[in-house]
């Protein structure tokens, strides 16, 4: 009976350790994902297409006659009134 209780105790402890490790890994992954999204798409660094209104990073925008556009085709059409 003593050996059985010992093994039950060992198994319960192993399961608890595995559960704690899994939670820690998930929290770390979520923190990393938030950090990556914040650096990839900064909210204050976005510009608006003068033709369709879509928001995009300034590095991807086409600049023409003082306006920002999402594509060359929209820059040729010009801004919407």
N, CA, C and O of each residue as an XYZ file, in Angstrom:
324
protein
N       0.824     -1.196      0.000
C       0.000      0.000      0.000
C       0.864      1.253      0.000
O       0.514      2.253     -0.628
N       1.990      1.202      0.703
C       2.882      2.358      0.773
C       3.496      2.688     -0.582
O       3.630      3.862     -0.926
N       3.867      1.680     -1.352
C       4.453      1.910     -2.673
C       3.424      2.535     -3.627
O       3.756      3.406     -4.431
N       2.190      2.082     -3.522
C       1.136      2.622     -4.381
C       0.922      4.107     -4.103
O       0.823      4.900     -5.039
N       0.851      4.488     -2.844
C       0.696      5.904     -2.491
C       1.893      6.722     -2.964
O       1.729      7.852     -3.422
N       3.085      6.163     -2.857
C       4.286      6.863     -3.325
C       4.186      7.158     -4.813
O       4.447      8.285     -5.233
N       3.815      6.169     -5.621
C       3.736      6.350     -7.064
C       2.601      7.289     -7.463
O       2.747      8.051     -8.419
N       1.500      7.251     -6.769
C       0.402      8.195     -7.030
C       0.888      9.613     -6.754
O       0.606     10.525     -7.531
N       1.608      9.803     -5.664
C       2.149     11.114     -5.311
C       3.132     11.600     -6.382
O       3.077     12.763     -6.782
N       4.017     10.739     -6.843
C       5.000     11.101     -7.875
C       4.293     11.515     -9.165
O       4.678     12.499     -9.797
N       3.276     10.777     -9.551
C       2.547     11.089    -10.788
C       1.814     12.423    -10.665
O       1.822     13.220    -11.604
N       1.187     12.672     -9.529
C       0.469     13.942     -9.327
C       1.441     15.118     -9.376
O       1.142     16.138     -9.998
N       2.577     14.993     -8.742
C       3.582     16.064     -8.757
C       4.093     16.286    -10.181
O       4.257     17.431    -10.600
N       4.343     15.227    -10.918
C       4.818     15.364    -12.299
C       3.782     16.077    -13.170
O       4.144     16.918    -13.993
N       2.525     15.757    -13.001
C       1.473     16.420    -13.767
C       1.370     17.899    -13.418
O       1.168     18.730    -14.303
N       1.508     18.237    -12.142
C       1.467     19.639    -11.734
C       2.645     20.427    -12.318
O       2.471     21.558    -12.771
N       3.818     19.844    -12.308
C       4.994     20.510    -12.877
C       4.808     20.714    -14.379
O       5.143     21.779    -14.897
N       4.291     19.735    -15.074
C       4.059     19.852    -16.516
C       3.024     20.932    -16.823
O       3.165     21.677    -17.793
N       1.993     21.013    -15.998
C       0.959     22.035    -16.202
C       1.512     23.432    -15.986
O       1.208     24.341    -16.758
N       2.314     23.617    -14.956
C       2.924     24.923    -14.688
C       3.868     25.311    -15.829
O       3.884     26.469    -16.244
N       4.640     24.377    -16.330
C       5.555     24.660    -17.430
C       4.789     25.037    -18.699
O       5.212     25.937    -19.425
N       3.693     24.376    -18.971
C       2.900     24.681    -20.164
C       2.290     26.073    -20.066
O       2.288     26.816    -21.048
N       1.776     26.435    -18.904
C       1.219     27.779    -18.727
C       2.286     28.844    -18.913
O       2.032     29.873    -19.539
N       3.452     28.615    -18.388
C       4.547     29.567    -18.527
C       4.938     29.752    -19.989
O       5.204     30.871    -20.427
N       4.974     28.665    -20.735
C       5.327     28.745    -22.154
C       4.273     29.517    -22.937
O       4.623     30.294    -23.825
N       3.005     29.326    -22.634
C       1.934     30.038    -23.330
C       1.999     31.530    -23.020
O       1.831     32.351    -23.922
N       2.236     31.892    -21.771
C       2.344     33.308    -21.406
C       3.510     33.962    -22.128
O       3.380     35.087    -22.610
N       4.622     33.296    -22.212
C       5.781     33.834    -22.916
C       5.507     34.018    -24.394
O       5.931     35.011    -24.984
N       4.801     33.073    -24.999
C       4.460     33.173    -26.420
C       3.514     34.347    -26.658
O       3.664     35.063    -27.648
N       2.545     34.555    -25.772
C       1.606     35.677    -25.923
C       2.331     37.007    -25.799
O       2.059     37.932    -26.565
N       3.247     37.116    -24.848
C       4.021     38.363    -24.702
C       4.820     38.648    -25.958
O       4.861     39.785    -26.428
N       5.455     37.621    -26.503
C       6.264     37.786    -27.714
C       5.384     38.200    -28.892
O       5.783     39.047    -29.691
N       4.200     37.615    -29.009
C       3.301     37.959    -30.118
C       2.845     39.401    -30.014
O       2.801     40.100    -31.027
N       2.502     39.872    -28.815
C       2.101     41.267    -28.645
C       3.230     42.201    -29.000
O       3.011     43.215    -29.663
N       4.437     41.878    -28.571
C       5.594     42.727    -28.835
C       5.878     42.796    -30.337
O       6.207     43.865    -30.851
N       5.757     41.684    -31.036
C       6.013     41.641    -32.470
C       4.974     42.454    -33.232
O       5.338     43.196    -34.145
N       3.691     42.341    -32.887
C       2.652     43.105    -33.564
C       2.824     44.596    -33.344
O       2.589     45.386    -34.258
N       3.230     44.991    -32.150
C       3.386     46.410    -31.855
C       4.522     47.024    -32.652
O       4.426     48.183    -33.056
N       5.586     46.286    -32.890
C       6.698     46.846    -33.649
C       6.455     46.762    -35.142
O       6.989     47.576    -35.896
N       5.663     45.800    -35.588
C       5.418     45.642    -37.011
C       4.392     46.661    -37.518
O       4.510     47.148    -38.642
N       3.390     46.983    -36.701
C       2.357     47.923    -37.106
C       2.173     49.003    -36.041
O       1.219     48.945    -35.266
N       3.069     49.981    -35.993
C       2.879     51.043    -35.003
C       1.665     51.893    -35.360
O       1.514     52.295    -36.513
N       0.803     52.172    -34.395
C      -0.437     52.889    -34.655
C      -0.186     54.327    -35.094
O      -0.923     54.844    -35.933
N       0.813     54.972    -34.562
C       1.045     56.377    -34.897
C       1.817     56.545    -36.200
O       1.941     57.671    -36.681
N       2.340     55.475    -36.789
C       3.131     55.582    -37.991
C       2.366     55.244    -39.259
O       2.980     55.102    -40.316
N       1.055     55.112    -39.193
C       0.281     54.730    -40.363
C      -0.145     55.969    -41.144
O      -0.362     57.035    -40.567
N      -0.263     55.816    -42.478
C      -0.761     56.884    -43.340
C      -2.005     56.383    -44.057
O      -2.241     55.177    -44.137
N      -2.797     57.310    -44.575
C      -4.076     56.969    -45.199
C      -3.995     57.206    -46.697
O      -3.472     58.227    -47.144
N      -4.511     56.269    -47.465
C      -4.564     56.430    -48.916
C      -5.580     57.526    -49.242
O      -6.709     57.500    -48.751
N      -5.174     58.487    -50.071
C      -6.050     59.602    -50.414
C      -7.189     59.170    -51.331
O      -8.176     59.895    -51.460
N      -7.077     58.020    -51.963
C      -8.120     57.573    -52.885
C      -9.140     56.649    -52.208
O     -10.342     56.908    -52.270
N      -8.670     55.572    -51.562
C      -9.611     54.595    -51.003
C      -9.744     54.669    -49.482
O     -10.702     54.133    -48.925
N      -8.807     55.317    -48.807
C      -8.914     55.493    -47.362
C      -8.272     54.404    -46.523
O      -8.338     54.461    -45.295
N      -7.653     53.411    -47.152
C      -7.010     52.340    -46.393
C      -5.777     52.894    -45.673
O      -5.116     53.799    -46.181
N      -5.471     52.354    -44.496
C      -4.291     52.764    -43.737
C      -3.162     51.766    -43.978
O      -3.388     50.556    -44.004
N      -1.945     52.281    -44.155
C      -0.792     51.427    -44.403
C       0.458     52.097    -43.858
O       0.455     53.304    -43.620
N       1.528     51.333    -43.654
C       2.777     51.911    -43.155
C       3.363     52.878    -44.191
O       3.223     52.652    -45.393
N       4.008     53.939    -43.739
C       4.573     54.913    -44.672
C       5.604     54.310    -45.620
O       5.756     54.795    -46.741
N       6.311     53.272    -45.204
C       7.319     52.665    -46.062
C       6.704     51.962    -47.270
O       7.392     51.753    -48.269
N       5.425     51.594    -47.202
C       4.751     50.923    -48.311
C       3.906     51.878    -49.145
O       3.364     51.469    -50.172
N       3.779     53.132    -48.736
C       2.918     54.090    -49.429
C       3.607     54.655    -50.667
O       4.829     54.794    -50.714
N       2.789     54.975    -51.664
C       3.254     55.662    -52.869
C       2.935     57.138    -52.672
O       1.781     57.508    -52.453
N       3.958     57.975    -52.750
C       3.772     59.403    -52.495
C       3.747     60.135    -53.832
O       4.655     59.982    -54.650
N       2.690     60.937    -54.049
C       2.566     61.672    -55.309
C       1.797     62.953    -55.056
O       0.692     62.927    -54.513
N       2.389     64.087    -55.455
C       1.781     65.420    -55.335
C       1.314     65.708    -53.905
O       0.254     66.302    -53.704
N       2.095     65.293    -52.930
C       1.786     65.586    -51.534
C       0.768     64.670    -50.885
O       0.406     64.875    -49.726
N       0.303     63.669    -51.603
C      -0.666     62.725    -51.060
C      -0.031     61.343    -50.937
O       0.928     61.021    -51.640
N      -0.577     60.536    -50.037
C      -0.162     59.141    -49.873
C      -1.202     58.238    -50.515
O      -2.405     58.449    -50.362
N      -0.720     57.219    -51.241
C      -1.599     56.262    -51.895
C      -1.125     54.847    -51.571
O       0.040     54.629    -51.237
N      -2.056     53.881    -51.676
C      -1.693     52.498    -51.388
C      -1.071     51.814    -52.603
O      -0.264     50.900    -52.435
N      -1.421     52.229    -53.824
C      -0.867     51.629    -55.042
C      -0.592     52.714    -56.071
O      -1.047     53.850    -55.933
N       0.152     52.353    -57.093
C       0.435     53.275    -58.183
C      -0.848     53.610    -58.942
O      -1.031     54.747    -59.376
N      -1.733     52.632    -59.103
C      -2.997     52.874    -59.809
C      -3.826     53.943    -59.100
O      -4.406     54.807    -59.758
N      -3.890     53.898    -57.785
C      -4.644     54.904    -57.045
C      -3.962     56.263    -57.124
O      -4.635     57.294    -57.137
N      -2.638     56.273    -57.176
C      -1.950     57.570    -57.284
C      -2.223     58.212    -58.649
O      -2.245     59.439    -58.750
N      -2.429     57.412    -59.695
C      -2.762     57.949    -61.021
C      -4.194     58.459    -61.083
O      -4.485     59.392    -61.833
N      -5.093     57.860    -60.305
C      -6.485     58.307    -60.261
C      -6.648     59.590    -59.455
O      -7.568     60.370    -59.704
N      -5.762     59.810    -58.495
C      -5.819     61.022    -57.682
C      -6.707     60.885    -56.470
O      -7.355     59.853    -56.295
N      -6.753     61.908    -55.624
C      -7.558     61.824    -54.392
C      -9.053     61.923    -54.681
O      -9.474     62.574    -55.638
N      -9.829     61.280    -53.855
C     -11.296     61.394    -53.970
C     -11.743     62.645    -53.255
O     -11.156     63.031    -52.244
N     -12.767     63.275    -53.765
C     -13.269     64.516    -53.121
C     -13.944     64.253    -51.796
O     -14.411     65.188    -51.145
